[in-house]
Every structure is written in structure tokens, then in C-alpha cells.
Amino acid sequence: MFPNLVEIGKEIVKKCGGVPLAVKTLGRLLYTKTDENEWLQIRDNEIWEIEQKESDILPILRLSYEQMPSHLRQCFAYCSMLSKGQEIPREDFINRWIAQGFIQSSNRNSKLEDIGNQYFDELLSRFCFLDVVQAFDGEILACKIHSLVHDLAQSVAGAECLNVKPNAFVVPERVRHLFFHAEDMSGKHFPKFLLPLRKLRSFSYSFNVGPVNKFFVKTILSNFKRLRMLVLSNLDLEELPTSIGHLKELRYLNLSGSGNIKFLPRSMSKLVNLQTLNLINCEQLKELPRDFAKLISLKTLYLTTQQISVGIKCKNQHSFTSLQFLLLFKCCFPKLQPELVQHFTALRVLRIYECPSLCSLPSSIRYLTSLEKLWIWNCEELDLMDGEGMSGLSSLRSLLLMGLPKLVTLPLELKDTAPATSKYFRIADCPNLVELPEWLQNYSSLQRLYVEDCPALASIPPGIYNHNVNVHIIDCPLLSGGC
């Protein structure tokens, strides 16, 4: 269709030296371009003249970087603060960008999270992120950063974003974002050569730093008061120092994997700008602080806890009304507080994973009129037929019910909840599911239906096939043909 572009493309491929990553990256860059001049600019770019080793494709990758609009460049450079080879949730990219103010909106109706999703998709289309994890509804859940792409991010970030090792000794004071690498810092003091960096906006460290002591943490909290993002994962402390409340500008706090933490200080309620809080795998966390509801800017919460205390007070009408993403993982409480859930009016994503004691959803879930995704996985005691736990979800688009032995049929409340909005259903590993109700065929917007590993399921409403729904059936032996 564009023979002139084919010939130019062949010349570009030759210049890539047979390196697949280079070919793919430039291919993605040129995929939507049909202007011959744009292809010629890539072919004739001066960067090809740089002397490079056979395996060095950073100059080639830099071509793609140079074609980016400015709003993408700073987001890409900030990827150098993420670990090579580690699976990174999609929302983690976006929450970090928002915390640093990289995402702005001139339209009041546009949510920063939606703009961030667009940025992520653009970067994904330009570079080869590794091991992309895609959900049943098409959403990209997570990915890894290719080591060469990470090297490029470090290269373009310059001194503003630095990966530092303990033997560095001298670090430019203009550094704003720092990733600290060390083999084992357990029992050791915070490195003195980092203390002058009082204008840091990001601080994180590698997973192999080991459990750091309380003095190490206190030094960070007292010295870097301008932090917007702080990662203190895998702490060996039972309680976080109260000085955490001094970080007035903090937007992102990651305490994941801190299995000994039992309490969070009440001073955390002073973090009124905090948007993202990660408490995943904090198995000993007994409860949330009494003044937790004062975190009025909180948008994303990852939570592992033994209970959500009844002591949490929601006196302020704005309590939790900013919360958009909630993940409950390995929580031990049997019920969610109805008086707490009713404040989650802005919640768009609710994921409940491996909560073995949870027995029902509260009737106040009907207040979650903005909820688009409800994913429930491996909750052995959960009975969705108990109460009105699935009513009122008028914006629901994506529903996952997986590993629920007490699920016999879909809750009746779903019948009238979201037939016009629901597009993606996945039901899996439900050994006692015997039927899918007839009213499911009234879901006119349904696009994909996945039914997997449900050995007692004997039939599916035939009308579903009349709506051109993409139906996937796996390991359901009682269905016709045992598909």
C-alpha cells in the first residue's frame, strides 16, 4: 500500500544490525506514521553515526525517546527508579507519576488516573516491556522493564534520577529521585554521604537491602522532609516511627512486606496529601489507626490487616470519598464495616484476594455506584447469596469470581444491577456452581464470558450466543462436549 515506505523500512532494518529489540522498537514508533519524511528522518538521523558495540542499541532506542512528546519524556525517565526484572503493576507506574506531578489535566472532568493510563499505553506502544500480564478483560495488569530500556531511562534522566550504591561516597546535590542499591544494610546506619540530599522527592531501595533498623528509618524521615514518594518495604519494625507525620508533602508510601508491623502511628493522619498507601503482606498489622479517615486525599490503598477497626471514625463528609482503588489481600476480618464502605462512593476498582474469613459483602456496597471492576479470588467462606452484597453496582464493567466454593449461582442482585454496562465476566474454580441464570442473557453489553474449572455446571443460557458474546469454556465436563 505504501511501497516507498517499504524500501525505507528495509534500510532502517539493516541499520538495526539484526537486534530484535531495536527492530521492534522502531517498528512500533513508525507503525502509525505514513508520512515519508518522518520515515526518512529516522533513516537519516545522526544517531546512526555513533560508534557502537555490536550489542549496544541504546542509540537506536534513543531515537524512539527523542520522538516522544515532552509529557512522556519525564514519565519515561522516572522509570529508572523502578527495579530491573521486577514485575511492576500498571497502576504503580501511574501512581508514581501522579505523586511527582508529572500528570496534569486542564479539564476538570478528566481524572489524572485516566490520563496516566493513556501515558502508560503510549509508552507500552513505543518500547518493549517484558512479560506483559493481560487480564481477561483486556487490561494490562503488570509488566517488567527490559534491562536495555531501563538503561536508556537512566541515561536520559541524568543526575536528577540516580541509582546509587553504598560505595558512591559523592552524589550531586541536584539529585531529586534516588534508588539505593545495597546487598545487606541490616544493623547498619544510614549512609552519611546521602544526608546532604535534603531536596529529595523520591527515595526507595532494592529488595536485597535487608531489614533496616529503626535508626535507619528515623534518619530518612527526619532528613528528607520534601519527599513525595517513599518506599520502605520489608521493614523489620513492629511500629513505624511517629516522625512519619512530618512528611507533609508525601503522596506515595510503600510499606509492603513489613511482616512485623503491628501498628501504624496516629501521626499518619497528618499526611493529608497522601494518595497511595501500600500495606500488602503486613500480616501482623492488627488494625488501621483511629484517625485513618483523615487521609482525605487517599486514592489507592493496598491492604493486609487482621481487621479494619470499628474505631475508624468517618466524621468528615469527605472521608474516603477520594478512594478509587482498593485491594484487600490476605485480610483476616469476617466482614467489612457497612458504615465504612458506604463512604467509598468514588471507588472504581475493588479487588478482594485470599481473604479466608470473609463471609459476606455488606449491603452498603450499593453506594459504590462508580465501581467498574469487582474481582474476588480465593475466599473460601464468602457466600454472595447472603444479604444484598451485589446490589446497586450500576457502573460495573468487569466481574471476576474465582475460587469461591460456596458459589452455587450468580447473586440475584446482579439481574438488574448493570445489564447495560457489564462487558466482561470470568467465573473460575467454583466447584459447586450448578447454573448460570437465564437473566444473564439479558446483559446486552456482554462481550466476553469465561467459565473455567466448574465441574458441576451443566448448562449456559443459550441466548448468550445470540449477542455475539465471545464465550470461553474450559474444564466444565458436564457441558456439551466437555469443552
For each residue, the residues with C-beta under 8 A, 3 or more apart:
1:
2: 5 6 34
3: 6 7
4: 7 8 36
5: 2 8 9 34 36 39
6: 2 3 9 10
7: 3 4 10 11
8: 4 5 11 12 36 39 40 43
9: 5 6 12 13 30 39
10: 6 7 13 14
11: 7 8 14 15 43
12: 8 9 15 16 26 30 39 42 43
13: 9 10 16 23
14: 10 11 17
15: 11 12 43 48 60
16: 12 13 19 22 23 26 57 60
17: 14 22 54 57
18: 23
19: 16 22 23 55 57 60
20: 23 24
21: 24 25 57 61 128 146 148
22: 16 17 19 25 26 57 60 61
23: 13 16 18 19 20 26 27
24: 20 21 27 28 128
25: 21 22 28 29 60 61 64 126 127 128
26: 12 16 22 23 29 30 42 60 63 64
27: 23 24 30 31
28: 24 25 31 64 125 126 127 128
29: 25 26 33 42 63 64 67 126
30: 9 12 26 27 33 38 39 42
31: 27 28 125
32:
33: 29 30 38 39
34: 2 5
35: 38 39
36: 4 5 8 39 40
37: 40 41
38: 30 33 35 41 42
39: 5 8 9 12 30 33 35 36 42 43
40: 8 36 37 43 44
41: 37 38 44 45
42: 12 26 29 30 38 39 45 63
43: 8 11 12 15 39 40
44: 40 41 48
45: 41 42 48 63
46: 49 50
47: 50 59 60 62 63 66
48: 15 44 45 59
49: 46
50: 46 47 59
51:
52: 56 57 58 59
53: 56
54: 17
55: 19
56: 52 53 59
57: 16 17 19 21 22 52 60 61 148
58: 52 61 62 148 151 152 155
59: 47 48 50 52 56 62 63
60: 15 16 19 22 25 26 47 57 63
61: 21 22 25 57 58 64 65 127 148 149 152
62: 47 58 59 65 66 152 155 156
63: 26 29 42 45 47 59 60 66 67
64: 25 26 28 29 61 67 68 126 127
65: 61 62 68 73 76 152 156
66: 47 62 63
67: 29 63 64 126
68: 64 65 72 73 76 126
69: 72 73
70: 73 74
71: 74 75 102 103 119
72: 68 69 75 76 119 122 123
73: 65 68 69 70 76 77 156
74: 70 71 77 78 102
75: 71 72 78 79 93 97 102 103 119 123
76: 65 68 72 73 79 123 127 153 156
77: 73 74 80 153 156 157 160 161
78: 74 75 81 96 97 100 102 153 157 161 177
79: 75 76 82 93 123 145 149 150 153
80: 77 150 153 154 157 161 163 179
81: 78 96 161 177 179 202 204
82: 79 86 88 93 145 150
83: 86 88 206 207
84: 144 145 147 150
85: 144 145 147
86: 82 83 144 207
87: 131 133 142 143 144
88: 82 83 92 93 142 143 144 145
89: 92 93 141 142
90: 93 94 117 120 139 140 141 142 143
91: 94 95 113 300 325
92: 88 89 95 96
93: 75 79 82 88 89 90 96 97 116 120
94: 90 91 97 98 103 113 116 117 119 120
95: 91 92 98 99 116 252 275 276 299 300
96: 78 81 92 93 99 100 202 229 252
97: 75 78 93 94 100 102 103 116 119
98: 94 95 101 102 103 112 113 116 251 275
99: 95 96 228 229 251 252 275 276
100: 78 96 97 177 201 202 228 229 251
101: 98 104 228
102: 71 74 75 78 97 98
103: 71 75 94 97 98 112 115 116 119
104: 101 112
105: 108 110 111 112 115
106:
107: 110
108: 105
109:
110: 105 107 114 115
111: 105 114 115 324
112: 98 103 104 105 115 116
113: 91 94 98 116 117 299 324
114: 110 111 117 118
115: 103 105 110 111 112 118 119
116: 93 94 95 97 98 103 112 113 119 120
117: 90 94 113 114 120 121
118: 114 115 121 122
119: 71 72 75 94 97 103 115 116 122 123
120: 90 93 94 116 117 123 124 140
121: 117 118 124 125 140
122: 72 118 119 125 126
123: 72 75 76 79 119 120 126 127 129
124: 120 121 127 129 132 140 143
125: 28 31 121 122
126: 25 28 29 64 67 68 122 123
127: 25 28 61 64 76 123 124 146 149
128: 21 24 25 28 146 149
129: 123 124 132 143 144 145 146 149
130: 143 144 145 146
131: 87 143 144
132: 124 129 140 142 143
133: 87 140 141 142 143
134: 138 139 140 141
135: 138 139 140 141 398
136: 398 400 424 426 448 450
137: 373 397 398 423 424 426 448
138: 134 135 424
139: 90 134 135 398
140: 90 120 121 124 132 133 134 135 143
141: 89 90 133 134 135
142: 87 88 89 90 132 133
143: 87 88 90 124 129 130 131 132 133 140
144: 84 85 86 87 88 129 130 131
145: 79 82 84 85 88 129 130 149 150 153
146: 21 127 128 129 130 149 150
147: 84 85 150 151
148: 21 57 58 61 151 152
149: 61 79 127 128 129 145 146 152 153
150: 79 80 82 84 145 146 147 153 154
151: 58 147 148 154 155
152: 58 61 62 65 148 149 155 156
153: 76 77 78 79 80 145 149 150 156 157 161
154: 80 150 151 157 161 163
155: 58 62 151 152
156: 62 65 73 76 77 152 153
157: 77 78 80 153 154 160 161 162 177
158: 161
159: 162 172 174 175
160: 77 157 174 175 176 177
161: 77 78 80 81 153 154 157 158 175 176 177 178 179 202
162: 157 159 171 172 175 177 178 179
163: 80 154 179 181
164: 168 171 178 179 180 181 194
165: 168 180 181 182
166: 181 182 185 191
167:
168: 164 165 171 193
169: 193
170: 193
171: 162 164 168 175 178 193 194 197
172: 159 162 175
173: 196 197 199
174: 159 160
175: 159 160 161 162 171 172 178 197 200
176: 160 161 199 200 201 202
177: 78 81 100 157 160 161 162 200 201 202 229
178: 161 162 164 171 175 194 197 200 202 203 204
179: 80 81 161 162 163 164 204 205 206
180: 164 165 191 194 203 204 205 206 209
181: 163 164 165 166 205 206 209
182: 165 166 185 205 206 208 209 210
183: 208 209 210
184: 188 208 209 210
185: 166 182 188 205 209 210 212 216
186: 210 211 212 213 236
187: 213
188: 184 185 212 213 216
189: 192 215 216 219
190: 194 195 215 216 219 220 223
191: 166 180 194 195
192: 189 195
193: 168 169 170 171 196
194: 164 171 178 180 190 191 197
195: 190 191 192 198 219 223
196: 173 193
197: 171 173 175 178 194 200 224
198: 195 223 224 225 226
199: 173 176 226
200: 175 176 177 178 197 203 224 226 227
201: 100 176 177 226 227 228 229
202: 81 96 100 161 176 177 178 227 228 229 230
203: 178 180 200 220 224 227 229 230 231
204: 81 178 179 180 229 230 231 254
205: 179 180 181 182 185 209 231
206: 83 179 180 181 182 209
207: 83 86 233 234
208: 182 183 184
209: 180 181 182 183 184 185 205 206 212 234
210: 182 183 184 185 186 234
211: 186 234 235 236
212: 185 186 188 209 216 217 232 235 236
213: 186 187 188 216 217 236
214: 217 218 237 241
215: 189 190 218 219
216: 185 188 189 190 212 213 219 220
217: 212 213 214 220 221 232 235 237 240 241
218: 214 215 221 222 241 243
219: 189 190 195 215 216 222 223
220: 190 203 216 217 223 224 230 232
221: 217 218 224 241 243 244 246 247
222: 218 219 225 243 246
223: 190 195 198 219 220
224: 197 198 200 203 220 221 227
225: 198 222 246 247 248 249
226: 198 199 200 201 249
227: 200 201 202 203 224 230 247 249 250
228: 99 100 101 201 202 249 250 251 252
229: 96 99 100 177 201 202 203 204 250 251 252
230: 202 203 204 220 227 247 250 252 253 254
231: 203 204 205 254
232: 212 217 220 235 240 253 254 255 258
233: 207 254 255 256 257 258
234: 207 209 210 211 256 257 258
235: 211 212 217 232 240 255 257 258 260 261
236: 186 211 212 213 258 260
237: 214 217 240 258 260 261
238: 260 261 262 263 284
239: 261 262 263 264 265
240: 217 232 235 237 244 255 261 264 265 268
241: 214 217 218 221 244 265
242: 245 265 266 267
243: 218 221 222 246 267
244: 221 240 241 247 253 265 267 268 271
245: 242 265 267 268 269 270 271
246: 221 222 225 243 270
247: 221 225 227 230 244 250 271
248: 225 270 271 272 273
249: 225 226 227 228 273
250: 227 228 229 230 247 253 271 273 274
251: 98 99 100 228 229 273 274 275 276 297
252: 95 96 99 228 229 230 274 275 276
253: 230 232 244 250 271 274 276 277 278
254: 204 230 231 232 233 276 278
255: 232 233 235 240 258 261 277 278 279 282
256: 233 234 278 279 280 281 282 302
257: 233 234 235 280 281 282
258: 232 233 234 235 236 237 255 261 281 282
259: 281 282 283 284
260: 235 236 237 238 284
261: 235 237 238 239 240 255 258 264 282 284 285
262: 238 239 284 285 286
263: 238 239 285 286 287 289
264: 239 240 261 268 285 288 289 292
265: 239 240 241 242 244 245 268 289
266: 242 269 289 290 291
267: 242 243 244 245 270
268: 240 244 245 264 265 271 274 289 291 292 295
269: 245 266 289 291 292 294 295
270: 245 246 248 267 294
271: 244 245 247 248 250 253 268 274 295
272: 248 294 295 296 297
273: 248 249 250 251 297
274: 250 251 252 253 268 271 277 295 297 298
275: 95 98 99 251 252 297 298 299 300 322
276: 95 99 251 252 253 254 298 299 300 301
277: 253 255 274 295 298 300 301 302
278: 253 254 255 256 302
279: 255 256 282 285 301 302 303 304 305
280: 256 257 302 303 304 327 329
281: 256 257 258 259 304 329 330
282: 255 256 257 258 259 261 279 285 304 305
283: 259 304 330
284: 238 259 260 261 262 306
285: 261 262 263 264 279 282 288 304 305 306
286: 262 263 305 306 307
287: 263 305 306 307 308 309 311
288: 264 285 292 305 308 309 312
289: 263 264 265 266 268 269 292
290: 266 309 311 312 313
291: 266 268 269 294 313
292: 264 268 269 288 289 295 312
293: 312 313 314 315 316 319 320 343
294: 269 270 272 291 316 319
295: 268 269 271 272 274 277 292 298
296: 272 316 318 319 321 322
297: 251 272 273 274 275 322
298: 274 275 276 277 295 301 320 322 323
299: 95 113 275 276 322 323 324 325
300: 91 95 275 276 277 323 324 325 326
301: 276 277 279 298 323 325 326 327
302: 256 277 278 279 280 327 329
303: 279 280 326 327 328 329 331
304: 279 280 281 282 283 285 328 329 330 331
305: 279 282 285 286 287 288 308 331 332 333
306: 284 285 286 287 331 332 333
307: 286 287 331 332 333
308: 287 288 305 312 331 333 336 337 340
309: 287 288 290 312
310: 337
311: 287 290
312: 288 290 292 293 308 309 337 340
313: 290 291 293
314: 293 319 320 339 340 343
315: 293 319
316: 293 294 296 319
317: 321
318: 296 321 322
319: 293 294 296 314 315 316 343
320: 293 298 314 323 340 343 344
321: 296 317 318 343 344 345 346
322: 275 296 297 298 299 318 346
323: 298 299 300 301 320 326 344 346 347
324: 111 113 299 300 346 347 348 349
325: 91 299 300 301 347 348 349
326: 300 301 303 323 344 347 349 350 351
327: 280 301 302 303 351 353
328: 303 304 331 351 352 353 355
329: 280 281 302 303 304 351 353 354 355
330: 281 283 304 353 354 355
331: 303 304 305 306 307 308 328 355 357 358
332: 305 306 307 355 356 357
333: 305 306 307 308 336 355 357 358
334: 357 358 359 381
335: 358 359 360 362
336: 308 333 340 341 358 361 362
337: 308 310 312 340 341 362
338: 341 342 362 363 364
339: 314 342 364
340: 308 312 314 320 336 337 343 344
341: 336 337 338 344 362 364 365 367 368
342: 338 339 345 364 367
343: 293 314 319 320 321 340 367
344: 320 321 323 326 340 341 347 350 367 368
345: 321 342 367 368 369 370
346: 321 322 323 324 370
347: 323 324 325 326 344 350 368 370 371
348: 324 325 370 371 372 373
349: 324 325 326 371 372 373 375
350: 326 344 347 368 371 373 374 375
351: 326 327 328 329 373 375 376 377
352: 328 355 358 375 376 377 379
353: 327 328 329 330 375 376 377 378
354: 329 330 377 378 379
355: 328 329 330 331 332 333 352 358 379 382
356: 332 378 379 380 381
357: 331 332 333 334 381
358: 331 333 334 335 336 352 355 379 381 382
359: 334 335 381 382 383 386
360: 335 382 383 384 386 387 389
361: 336 365 382 384 387 389 390
362: 335 336 337 338 341 365 387 389
363: 338 366 387 388 389 391
364: 338 339 341 342 367
365: 341 361 362 368 388 389 390 391 392 393
366: 363 369 388 391 392 393
367: 341 342 343 344 345 364 392
368: 341 344 345 347 350 365 371 392 393
369: 345 366 392 393 394 395
370: 345 346 347 348 395
371: 347 348 349 350 368 374 393 395 396
372: 348 349 395 396 397 398
373: 137 348 349 350 351 396 397 398 399
374: 350 371 393 396 398 399 400
375: 349 350 351 352 353 398 399 400 402
376: 351 352 353 379 382 400 401 402 404
377: 351 352 353 354 400 402 403
378: 353 354 356 402 403
379: 352 354 355 356 358 376 382 403 404
380: 356 403 404 405 406
381: 334 356 357 358 359 406
382: 355 358 359 360 361 376 379 404 406
383: 359 360 386 406
384: 360 361 389 390 401 404 406 407 410 411
385: 408 409 411
386: 359 360 383 389
387: 360 361 362 363
388: 363 365 366 391 413
389: 360 361 362 363 365 384 386 411 413
390: 361 365 384 393 411 413 414 417
391: 363 365 366 388 413 417
392: 365 366 367 368 369 413 417
393: 365 366 368 369 371 374 390 396 414 417 418
394: 369 417 418 421
395: 369 370 371 372 418 421
396: 371 372 373 374 393 399 417 418 421 422
397: 137 372 373 418 421 422 423 424
398: 135 136 137 139 372 373 374 375 422 423 424
399: 373 374 375 396 414 422 424 425 426
400: 136 374 375 376 377 426 428
401: 376 384 404 407 426 427 428 430
402: 375 376 377 378 426 427 428 429 430
403: 377 378 379 380 428 429 430
404: 376 379 380 382 384 401 407 429 430
405: 380 430 431 432
406: 380 381 382 383 384 432
407: 384 401 404 427 430 432 433
408: 385 432 433 434 435
409: 385 433 434 435 436 437
410: 384 414 436 437 440
411: 384 385 389 390 414
412: 415 437
413: 388 389 390 391 392 416 417
414: 390 393 399 410 411 417 418
415: 412 419 437 439 442
416: 413 419
417: 390 391 392 393 394 396 413 414
418: 393 394 395 396 397 414 421 422
419: 415 416 422 442 443 444 445
420: 444 445
421: 394 395 396 397 418 445
422: 396 397 398 399 418 419 425 443 445 446
423: 137 397 398 445 446 447 448
424: 136 137 138 397 398 399 446 447 448
425: 399 422 446 448 449 450
426: 136 137 399 400 401 402 448 449 450 452
427: 401 402 407 430 433 436 450 451 452 454
428: 400 401 402 403 450 451 452 453 454
429: 402 403 404 452 453 454
430: 401 402 403 404 405 407 427 433 453 454
431: 405 453 454 455 456
432: 405 406 407 408 456
433: 407 408 409 427 430 436 454 456 457
434: 408 409 456 457 458
435: 408 409 457 458 459
436: 409 410 427 433 440 451 457 459 460 461
437: 409 410 412 415 440 461
438: 441 461 463
439: 415 442
440: 410 436 437 443 446 461 464
441: 438 461 462 463 464 466 467
442: 415 419 439 463
443: 419 422 440 446 467
444: 419 420 467
445: 419 420 421 422 423
446: 422 423 424 425 440 443 449 464 467 469
447: 423 424 469 470
448: 136 137 423 424 425 426 469 470 471 472
449: 425 426 446 464 469 470 471 472
450: 136 425 426 427 428 472 474
451: 427 428 436 454 457 460 471 472 473 474 476
452: 426 427 428 429 472 473 474 475 476
453: 428 429 430 431 474 475 476
454: 427 428 429 430 431 433 451 457 475 476
455: 431 475 476 477 478
456: 431 432 433 434 478
457: 433 434 435 436 451 454 460 476 478 479
458: 434 435 478 479
459: 435 436 479
460: 436 451 457 464 471 473 479
461: 436 437 438 440 441 464
462: 441 465 466
463: 438 441 442 466 467
464: 440 441 446 449 460 461 467 469 471
465: 462 469 471
466: 441 462 463
467: 441 443 444 446 463 464
468:
469: 446 447 448 449 464 465
470: 447 448 449
471: 448 449 451 460 464 465
472: 448 449 450 451 452
473: 451 452 460 476 479 483
474: 450 451 452 453 483
475: 452 453 454 455
476: 451 452 453 454 455 457 473 479 482 483
477: 455 482
478: 455 456 457 458 482
479: 457 458 459 460 473 476 482 483
480: 483
481:
482: 476 477 478 479
483: 473 474 476 479 480
